[in-house]
Amino acid sequence: MATPSNFHEVTSPEHFQALLSQDLQSVSLINFWAPWAEPCKQMNEVVLELAKKYPQLLVLQVEAETQSDISESFEIEAVPSFIILRGHTLLGRISGADAPALTNAIATHARTTSSVTPLSSTDRSPAAPPNNYDMGESPEQLNERLKGLMNKDKVVLFMKGSPDQPRCGFSRKLVGLLRDQGVQFSTFDILTDESVRAGLKVLNNWPTFPQLIINGEFVGGLDVVQEMVDSGELKEVLA
């Protein structure tokens, strides 16, 4: 079956802007995906079906890593992620392979172009939620919990997603690197706990993920670990 005329594979930031600017009153669904992420394959099918069901809906497929400028402008940190817009107005943001939530959101917003009250209106890209600590946990208690997580095994990888279903390319590559080196490690999905995610950035003075911990001590991210593998330092640290 032919691809619907409202379904577009974005090839560049210029292409993205041109498509989005054609009709600022129409509702757009932006699907940020990656070919190596298994959950994206299922959600790509869902998105295609939504494009067929709602011909008035503009559907934009954005390969997150290839179109990194677009991903960064929307602060996309994991795939799959979905942004729903009308023009430059944010109507919804969904993270993860949550087909019912996406289907319900599109059913609500694509029904009409005038009866839905927007969540916000801005010319800037939608911002990520603030990194708030759990109100029931003091900074001291959080640090204690973080130290416990960092020491639960000899090697602990704080990543986005799981080893078999990573949700960012850097996490996927670091998992592959450790596996290639025969390293036994446990993982923690920082997307499941905002307090851990925010707290580790402060505790380890490192703003991004993945973060590798060895013997309870922060080692670094993908680039650092790659350098350690190349120099033989990783084997020495693990000995």
Secondary structure, DSSP 8 states (H G I E B T S, - for coil): ----TTEEE--SHHHHHHHHTS-TTSEEEEEEE-TT-HHHHHHHHHHHHHHHH-TTSEEEEEETTTTHHHHHHTT--SSSEEEEEETTEEEEEEESS-HHHHHHHHHHHSS-SSSS--S---SS----------TTS-HHHHHHHHHHHHTSSSEEEEESB-SSSBSSHHHHHHHHHHHHTT---EEEEGGG-HHHHHHHHHHTT--SS-EEEETTEEEE-HHHHHHHHHHTHHHHHH-
